[in-house]
Amino acid sequence: MSKQIYRISSVKDTSKEPFVANQLVEAENNQSLSPKMRHDPIDVLYTYKNALASDNEPLGAIKGHEVDINLNIHRPYPPVLRRPVYPASPRARKALEKHIQELNQLDVLRKVGHNEEVEVTTPVIIAWNNDKSRMVEDFRSLNTYTAPDRYPIPQIKKTLTQLSNPTYITSVDALRCFHQKRLKVKTKKLLRIITHFGIYEYLRMPFCIENAPCHYQSMKNTIFSTQLSKHWLILHIDYIIIFSDSWSMNLERLSRVLDKATGVNMKISLKKWSFFL
């Protein structure tokens, strides 16, 4: 069934008062919502504003679900896990330094001290898409020795067959979802990247490690287990999809999800927030 797509038109920093969100606006055509329906979701967001990412708190730190990496080898680790820095152009080094600084400010990375023992290092590269850069860790060696996690990831096409009949659907996205998961101490020591300006240690889960999607899917299924048992919620890695047959029920279920997110310190992004009617 074809549905209209609505998104939040603008939301200012939720750490400041008053919380300001204009209203729901249409993304694709001119069909209008009633004034009440435009503002109902904003009232819910205001109530659970602590679940929303802001300039002051761009990342959550989800409680009680630290990531643990298990290797299928023992110390001393093979030399292939102590890898050297990759060559990089001046342009790439400048971009890399910017990414490192950003992740350091977000409490995703910390610089490893000169006196600390280092057993594992992973090199990084800069990938370019036109003028935009992205830091990519080459975890291939570490992933080779990582014990696999067989936790099942749902197939999104099969999962979405549940959405053929409901009248109202809300889709939300956890901001930088993997970076919201903290690491156990021993795992941090395995996730160290080497650059031209030092070694840095991940404090939160990076994107390219073996089992990262399984870790995150398992955690979300645990956090939202009660809601999943009611059969009105779909979880697929970073996406949370709520579906209902009435507008009031959709808002109530959205409230339950945001309340749970607040309780575990998960931060939701409004930029990828959509209502399907």
N, C-alpha and C positions, 0 to 999 in steps of 0.2 A: 504494500500500500504506500502510495506516495505521501510524503509528509513535508510540512514546512519546517525550515530550520531557523531557530532564533538564537542569538547570542547576547551576552552582556555588552552594552554599547561602550561603557567606560567605567572603570573602577579606580578610584584614587587609592593611595597608600592606606591599607587597612590598619596600620599601626597608629594612625592619627584620628582624632575626633574632629568633626563628625565623619563617620564612614559615609562615603559618597559613591553611589552607583546609580547611573541615570535610569536605565530601564532595559527591558528586553527589546531588541530591535530585530527586524527581519533581515535575513541574510540573502534571500533569493528572489522575493517578489513583493507585491504590494498588499497582500492579504494582511489585515490588521488584527491585533489582539485587543481585548478590552483593557481599559486602564488598570483594572484590578489585577488581571492576569499579567500585565506588564510589571507590576510592582510586587506581586506576591513572592517571587523568588528572591528579590532584593531584601525583603524582610527576613527570609530564612538565612541569607548570607550574612546579614548584620548580626543575627543571633549567634551564628557560628563563625564569626570573622577570625577567630583564632586558628581555624583550620585552613585559612587562606594565606598563600605566600604573599609577602609584602617586601618593600625595600629594606626594612629593618630585619625581617626574618624571611629571607628568600628560600631557605632550606629547612625542612624538618629534620629531626633526629629521632627516628622511630624507636620507641622504648621496647625493650625485652626481646629483640630479634637481631642480635649481633651475628655477623657472618663468620663462619668458621671454615677455612680451607684445609682439607686433608690431602697430604701428598702420599703417593704410593711408594715413596723411597724414604730412606733414613739418612741422618747426618753421618759423615760429611756429604753435603750435596755435590753433585757432579759439576764440573766447571761450566757446563752449558747454561747453568742457572745464574752464573756470575758474569753477565754479559757486558761488553763495553759500550760506551756512548756511540751513537751513529753520527757520521759526518752530517753537517748541516750548513746551508748557505747563510750569509749574514741576514737575509730576509727571513729565513726560517727560524734562526736563533732569536730574532727580535719577536716574532710571533709566539714562539715557544715561551719566551720569558713572560710575555703578557698573559698567556694561559696559566702558567705556573702561579703568577701573582694573584690572578683571579681565584684560582682554586685554594690558594693559601688563605686568602681573605674569607672565603666561604667555609673555612675549617674542614676542607676536603683533603688537603695535603699539609704536611709539615716538613721542614728541612731537617735532614738527619745530621747530627753533630759529628765532628771529626773524630771524636773518641769512641763513637758507638761501633759495635761490631756489625759488619755487613756481610751476609752470606748470599743474598739473592739480589740481583739488580736486573731491571728490564729496560731496554732502550726505548726511545720514543721517536716518532717522526711527526712532521707537520703535513697534513693533507690539505690541498687547496681546492676550492670550488670558486672559480673566478678570483675575486679579491678576498674571499672569506676563508679563514684558516680554521683547522680543527686539529687538536692534539690527539694522536693515536698511539697507544701503548702496544708494543709488540710482545704480547704475553704468550706467544706460541710455545716457547720452551717450557714455561711454567705450566701452561695448560696441558702439555704432554704428560706431565707427572702428577696432575691433579686427579684425585679419585672422582669419577663421574657421579653426579647426582641424577637419579632416574625419575625425579618428581615430574609428573606429566604436565605439559603445557597444553591447554585446550586449543583445539583447532578453531580459529575464529569463524570460518565459514559455517561449520556445523553449529557452533555456539549461537550465531546470529539467527539461526532458524527459529529460535525462541521469540524473535522480535517481529513475527509476521502479523500478529493480531493486536498488540497493545496500542492504546490510543495515544499515550504520552510516554516519551522516552527522554531521559536526561543522561548525558554523557559528560563525565569529568575526567581529568587527567592529573595524576600526581606529578608535581614539578620536579624535574631531574630525579626521577624515581629511584634509581640505583644509588645515587649519592645520599639518599635519606636513610640508608642502612649503615649503621656503624659496624666496625670490624672488631673481632677479638684480638687481644694483644699479640698472640703468636701469628695471627694472620696478617697483621699490619707489617710484620717483619718480612713477610714473603712478597708484599706488594710495594716494593721500592723501585722507583724509576731513576735512571741515571741520565743526567744532562750535562752540558758543557759548563754549567754553573752550579753543580752540586747534585747530591742524591736527595730525593724527596720520598717520603713515606705516605701512602694512602691511609687516611683515618676513616674513610667511608668507602663503600664498595664502588669500584670502577666499572665501566661498561663492558670491557673486552675480556673479562676473566671467564674461564670455564665455569659453567653452572650459574652464572649471574641471573639469567631469566628464571631458572628453577628456584633459586633462593628467594627471589622476589615474589613469584607466584605462590610459593608455599606460605610465605609470611602473610600475604594478603588473604589467602584462603583461611588462614587461622584467625586473623583479626576480624574478618567479616563472616565467620562461620555461621553465626545465628541468622544473619540476613540471607546468606546463601541457602540455608535450609528452608526458607520461606519461598524460594523459587521466583523472586522478583529482582534478582541482582545477577549481573554477569561481570566477571573479573577476567581480564586478559592482560597480564603483565602490568603495564602502567595505566590501562583504562579501567574505569568503573562505570558500568552502564546500569541504570535504574529504569524499570519499565512498569507502567500502571495503566489501569483502565479509567481512572478519573484524575482530574487536576489536583484535587485536595489530597488524594492518596499519593500522587507523585511528590507533592511537597512534603508530606509526612515522611515518606521513605527517604527523600533527600536529606531531611533533618536527621534521621537515624544514621545515615552514612557519615554526615559531617560531624555528628556528635561522637561517633566512634573514631573518626580521624583525629578529632581534637584530643581525645583521651590518650591516644598513642603518639601524639605529636607528629602526625603526618601532615604535610602541607600540600594543598591543592592549588593548581594553576587555573586562574580565570581565563587565561588566553585561549585555552582549548575547551572551554565550557560551552556546551550546546544543549538546547532543548528542541526536541522533535515533536511536532504536533500534527 
